[in-house]
Amino acid sequence: MKHLNKAFSFLIYILIFSPAFTARVQAAEEVKEKKESIIQINGESLVNLNLEFGKVINRPVSAATPVSGAIQLDATRVYDVVPRISGIVSKDYQALGDVIKAGDSLLQIESQEYALALIKYFEAEHEMEHATKSYSREQSLVEKKVSSSELLLKAEHDYRIAQINHTASLQILKLLHLPESELHRLLNQVDHADLTKYEISSPADGVIIKKEVRLGSDVKPDQMLFTIADLSHLWVDIKVPIREAGSVKVGSNVDLSTAIDQRSATAKVIYVAPIADDVTRTILVRAELDNIKGTWRPGTAVSVQLRDSSSDNSSALAVPLNAVFDIEGAKAVFVQKAKDKFQLVTVKTGASDGEFVRILSGLKKDDTVVSRNVVQLKAQFMMQGDE
């Protein structure tokens, strides 16, 4: 009898601890656990929960660090307009805030200085023409041996001086952005042209954001009359803590938003300061913001999310951030298994950009997860477990 008992005990031991038996037990426990992690909601309750869903997708997700910033004018697209010549404003064409194109007239001034510069140029043009003809004639006479080399040298000297005077008089007018074609037009009409009137034009497309002149004003050559800004592109100046500066690179993107009207946009980093501010211990990061639609205003304070550009996670699995919740010290989501059935699945998460969170394990691509009112569904699941 003792031998039979020992044999039976040994058989039981072999069955319990054999790999096949162990695998069957584990599979049974997993099935039981899986059943316990599924909640089924009837039609009316499901409608009342007002759930929304999202897919597990491949999406770049970078850790986002919140910092503050301010929208500024793009200094490379701001233009100060000065007359470069003295005079009196006789016509005022534009108002503060006007949208203008390059070449549009801003002001007309009446200027004695301008008239004198034109007259000097016309005289130099006439002298140049005369000296050129004289020099050419002396060259021809010397070749025919009917004139002396001394007269040729004198003609060449006068020609060179006329060249210098012509160039000098032209440079003054070039500073006023007058093309030679316009000067020749005035020269051909010099008998009846009004040489005192000078038009000041816009150097670029943009908006007049500052105007410090009015009709009848006496203006000086270096006086700032207008400031014109092209607002189609703006800068976002961001103060980034030194500890975060290493993750920001030129060419990376930042996400910005304003709490005032809930607007958001993406800007591209164009500058990272090589020197830190020794008072604030921050680094200046500058991003370029596309403002073609004109929806952003310089001076606006914005919240900025810095994306961690130090790693490549373009193939990472991700779900909406609202889909993930805490339960018993772990992270979990509800995966939809049927229209009215949802399974609680624990997951391991990675970086979040404030909208999506990276999934390191627990889900596969194209799984459908609950992304709205997850807390209410969790409460129903917990009540089911207490029954």
Order of alpha helices (4+ residues) and beta strands (2+ residues): alpha-alpha-beta-alpha-beta-beta-beta-beta-beta-beta-beta-alpha-alpha-alpha-beta-beta-beta-beta-beta-alpha-beta-beta-beta-beta-beta-beta-beta-beta-beta-beta-alpha
